[in-house]
Amino acid sequence: MIKRCLVLVIALVLSGCEKEQKINAFVKGSFAEIQQQHQGKPYLIMFWSEDCAYCMKELELFGALLKTQSEFNLITVSTDSFLGEDKIRQKLASFKLQNVEAWVFAETYVETLYLDVDKRWRGELPLTFLFDSQNNKTKKSGLISEQVLENWLTKIAK
């Protein structure tokens, strides 16, 4: 009996030690802030929504890619301001992305954020920005192809 209780206590302690993924509030200026924080390193910023089928495919692709590629950071931004943080964590965890930097739109007027990210963006998803270590930016609207990712990975490996 004591042995079972001890095992249970240890399991509870260990499960509580797992760091909860932080969900950052994406407001006007956040896109520039992210770029500043990651300057000098290759990274991707992916904008997604829960009801976007292509977004889910892209999240799945990134989850699989990060298992084998660790030379870049992935930053995800949910455009669903109504989603709770726990729901965002669950969705990202379902694609093995519980350790990526995560943001969620936190402005009443999302058009302000669209304009802040890209003057020509009107909310089409998925939207992915690929940055190399020199902070050169490539914009990809729609489902990103594995070929585009492979080309980018080859470029950042040099």
N, C-alpha and C positions, 0 to 999 in steps of 0.2 A: 504493500500500500504506500509506504513512504517513498519507495523507488518510483512508483507511478506519479506521485505528486511532484517529486523532484524533476522528473522528465517534463511534466506539464509546465512547471514554473520556468524551466530553462527554455522551452519552446516559446512560451509567451514573452519572455525577456528578449530572445533573439528576434522574434517577429516585430517587436516594438523598436528594435535598433535600426531597422531598415529605414533609410532616409526617404522622406516623402518628396516626390517630384514637385519643385516649385513652379507655380504657374504665374507668370509675370503679366501685368496689365499693359496691353499694347495701346498706347495713346499717341497723339501727335508728337513726333520727335523720336519715337521708339526705333523706327527703322534706321535713322542716323545713329542712334545710340548703339544699336547692335553692330552696325558696321564699324564704329569706333572701337568697340570692345574686342572685335575679332580681327582687327587690322593686322596684316602681316602673316595671317594663317589662312589656308583654304577653308571655305565653309559654304553651306547651302542654307538659304532661307526659303521655307516652303509654306505658302498660305493654303489653308484647307478648310473644308466645312464637312460636318458630319453627314449631310445628305448629298454629298458630291461623290458619285461612284468612282470617277477617275481619281479623286483625292485619295480614296481608300486604296485603290490600286497603287498609287504612288507611295503612300505610307508603307504599304506592304513591301514594295521594292526597296525603299530606304532601310526598312528593318532588316531585310535579308542582306543588303549591301554592307551595313554597318557590322555585321557578324564577321566579315572577311576584310573589310577596309577600315582602317582607323586613322588614316592620315588627314581626315577632314572632320569638321563639326557640322552637325545638322541642327538647325534652329527651326522649330515649327511654330506657326502662328494660326490659331483657330480664329476664323472670322465669325464664329457663332458666339456672340457676346452673351447670349441667353443660356449657354451651357454652363453648368456648375463645374468647379475645378475638379471634383471627383470624377465626373463624367469624362472630362478631357483626359485625366490620368488613366482612366480605364481604357479609353479608346487608344491612346498611345501605347499602353502596356499590351494591348491585344496584338500589336505589331512589333513587340519587343523594343519599343522606343521609350521606355520608362526612364532612361538616363539622359535623354536629350534635353536641350534647353527649350522650354515651352512658354508660349505667350498666348494671350487671348485678347481679342478686340475689347476695348473698354471705353469707347466713346459712344455717345448717344447718336451722333450722325456719322455713320460709317463712311460716307462720302468724303469726309475730312481726312480719314485715314487712307482711303484709296489715293487721293490727290497727294498726300504726304509721301506715299510709297513710290508712286509713278504718276506723272501728270496725265498719262494716257490710259491708266487702269480704271475700269468701270466695275470691277468686282468679279470678273471671269475667274473661274477656278478649275483646276489648281493653277497656282502661279508660283514659279520657282525662280530664284535668283542664285546663280552660281558665281562665287567669288574665288579668285586665285589668291596666292600669297602677296601679289602686288596690288590687290584690291580691284583688279579688273573685273567688271560685272557683266554677266551674260544673263539675259532675261528669257525665260521659257514659259509661255502661256499654254495651258493644256497639258495633257499627260506627257510627261517627259519620257523619251525613249531610252532604252538601255544603251543604244549607240551614242547618244548625246552624253550620257553619263560616263561611258567608257572613254570617249574622247576627252572629256574634262578630267577624268582621273589620270589619264596618260599625261595630259598637259601639266597637272599639278605635281606629278611624280618626278618631273625633270628638274 
